[in-house]
């Protein structure tokens, strides 16, 4: 649908907590945490290790992607895997 979605590197970072899709990692959904040099830091919605990505490989998460990520986190929480 979005392809590689290449964007210029001078793109303004989103608000922390915004759900984004990393197109360089098989459309992995992550929560924006901040800027680390030329990279953006993302974190899995259910918690876990942050990773860095070039802004040109990031796009906003679609509503269905946001719903899937949040549902996965709630399911993991109900199983006691995350707080």
N, C-alpha and C positions, 0 to 999 in steps of 0.2 A: 504494500500500500504506500509506504513512505520511501522505500528503497534505502539508499545509504543516508539520505537526508543530510548532505554535507552543508555545513553552515560556516560563515566566516568566524575567525577566531576572536574578533572584537565584539562578539555577542555579549550582552549584559547577562550576568548570572541571575537565576531566579531566586525567589525567597526561600530560605532554608525550610525544609520540610516538603517542598514541592516534589511530586512524583514524576520521575523522568524515565525514559527508556534509553538504554545504551545499545545502539545499533551495531556496535563493534563486538558485542558479546551476546549474540543471538537474541537480541531484544530483551535483555535482562532489565527488569524494573527495579529502580532504586530511588531512595529518598535523597534529595540534594542536601548536602551538609555544609559545603563551603568551597572556597577556591584555594587551590594549592599550586601556586606558580601559574603555569599555563594550563593546568588541568582543573577539572571539577571533581570534587569528592562526592561519591554516592555511597549509600549504605543500603543493604537489603531491608525491606520493609519489616520483616520479622526479626531484625537484629542480625548481628554478625559483623564480619570484617568489612571495612570500607574498601573501596577501590577507586582508582582515579581513571578519568576518561577525558579525551580531548573534547571540548565543547562542540566541535563539528560533527561528532558522532552521537549527539544527544538530541532527543526530541521530547516534547511533552507526552506523558502517558495518556492514552485514550481512556475514556470513561470505563470501558470494559476491562482494560488492563489495571486500572486503579482498583476496581472492584475485586478482581482476582487476587491482587497482591494483598489487599486488606483482609479478604476472606481467609487467605492462607495464613496470615498472621494470627487472626482470631482463632482459627482451628489449632494452630500450634500452641497458642496460649491455653486453650481449653484442655489440651493434652499435657500441660505443665512443662512444655519445652522452652517457653519464653515467659518472662514476667509481664 
